[in-house]
Amino acid sequence: AEQQARQRAYREKFDRRRELDLKKYTQEQLTEAENMYTAAESKLRSPESLENVNQMLQKFPDANRTGCLLLQLAQTTTGPESEKYFKDCIEKYNDCYFGDGVQVGAFARFWLADYYSKTGENEKAEALYKEIKDNYSDAIDHNGQFLINLIK
């Protein structure tokens, strides 16, 4: 119950980010972006998924949902490709939010740190975990759990 309440409270961050998008894009464009996001999200593991993501990146390069989609793509890829996508999420979409309050930049750091841990790049992993603890202590995962509590 506590995690669900936290997720509802974090929804405001998603709504605020959406308001910023409304200053750059029309409601019609944001509806199109949402439809593209939904279509791409449903096919993330398919061959055409990268094409869908590239369309979002070209048409809506700084939209909130583009950041969310790129993070989801990063989570479905492996190796240097996923590292690149996670870094892009951190650099370009740090302030994007999923509807459940997950911050793209913080969650990308968490996943990238996990990637570094698995590849033996422990110093890089520790630096990212420290950054999460220092700067994103209130960041959550999709279950509403604090990332700092999930760090090993």
N, C-alpha and C positions, 0 to 999 in steps of 0.2 A: 504494500500500500504506500509506503514511504517513497519507493522508487517511482511509482506511478504519479504521485503528487509532484515529485521532482521533475518528471518529464513534462507534466502539464505546465509547471512554472517556466520551464525552459522553452516552451512553445512560443513564449513572448519574444525570444531572441530570433526565432524563425520569422515571426510576424514583422519584427522591426527590419530584418534583412529584406523581406519582401517589399516593405515600404520603400527601401532604397532602390530596389529594382523598378518600382513604379515611377521613379524619377527619371529613369533611363529608357524604359520600355513602356509601350502602351499596354493596356489590359489585354488587348487582342494578341499582342506579341507574347505576353507572359502566358496566356492560355496555350498558344502554339508551343512555347517552350515546355510547358507542363505536359502537353500531349506527346512531344518528342521524348521527354524524359521517361514517361510511362512506357512508351513503346520500346525505347532502348533498354530500360531496366528489365523488362520482361525477357529480353534476348541477350543478356550480358555474356553468356557463355557461348553464343553462336558466332559464326564467322562474320555476320553483318554487324555485330555489336560495335566494332571499331569504327565502321562507317557512320553509324548512328551518333557515336560520341563526337567524331570529327564534324558532323553537321551541327551539333550543338555548339561546339567550340567556335565554329565559323560564324554561325548565325547569332549566337548569344554568348560572346566570349567572356563576359563578366557577370553573368546571371547566377544567382544563387543555385538554381537547379543544375547548372552546368558543373559547378564545383561538387555537388552531391554525386552526380553521375560519374565524374572522373574518379572520385574516391571509390565508388563501387567497382568501377573497372579495375582500378589498382588492386583491389582486394581479390579479384578473380584471376589476375595474372601472376606470373612468377619471375624470379630472377631479376636481372638488370631492368627489364621492362617495368616491373612493379615498382622498383626503386625510383625510376624516373617519374612515374605517375604520382607516387607519394610526394616526391619533392615538388612537383608541379602544384599539387593540392596545397602544400604548405606555403609556397611562394605566391600563388595567384588566387587561392580560394580560402585563405585562412579564416576569413570572417563569414563564411557561408555556414548555414545550419540546415539540418534535416528537420522535419516537422516534429520529431520527438525530442529535439533539443541537442542532438549530437552536433558538435562543432567540427566542421571538416578539417580545419588545420590541426586541432588538438588530436583528433582521432587518427589522422594521417601520420602524425608524429608517433603515436602509440604503435601503429602498424609498422612503420618504418623502423622503429627501435626493435620490434620483434624480428623483422627481417634481418637487421644487423646482428642481433643475438644469434640467429640461426646460421649466419654466414661467418661467425667468428669475429665480427667487427665490434667487439665488446665496448671499446672506447666510444665509438659513435653511438651505440645503443645507450650507454650510460648517460651520455651528454643529452640525448633526447629525453630520456626518463627524467633527468634533472630539470630540463626545461618544462616538462609537463608539471612536475611537482612545484616548481617555482612560479610558473606563469599561467597554468591552466588547472589549478587544484580543484576547481569546481566543474571541470569537463566530465561528461558522462559517455557511456556506451549506449547502444540501442536498447539495453535492458534497464537503463536508468542508474547503473552502478558507476561510482566515481572511478575514473581511470587510475587515479593515484592508488586506489585500493586493489587494482588488478596488476599493478607493476610487481614483478617477482623480486 
